């Protein structure tokens, strides 16, 4: 699998017409950038750039790769954007388990407020006075009151009072 950073560096080298100019734009040492291009060429088993101290030429295979590399970077940015948009505002379903008393006393007021603030979140609440296995039963969040912490569970105080 190609390193997307190396693909990005290659595109920058082509667009800046050389390693020295690209290194300046990227604020990287020329030797590091040159090494990354060599690693990309090794991974592809192809020479992408013909370079000497006085000349810089993109090979035919380098030109073909460049066109696809630009498209890869556009798609990578689009994929990142999709994820960032979805994670910028909470959304999805939360499966919640709690005791009947906790549902009536604490969550009856909190859940509507939470859902008003985060309209893209759906809460499926299961109130029962029995031990539940969160993993086996598919719960995302289990709230229980217990006099002493159970060693196999993570407990954390989340409400003041």
Buried (B, 14 or more C-beta within 10 A) or exposed (E): EBEEEBBBBBBBBBEBEBBBBBBEEBEBEBEEBBEBBEBBBEEBEEEBBEBEEEEBEBBEEBEEBBEEBBEBBEEEEEEEEEEEEEEEEEEEEBBBBBBEEBBEEBBEEEBEEBEEEBEEBEBEEBBEEEEBEEEEEEBEEBBBEEEEEEEEEEEEEEEEE
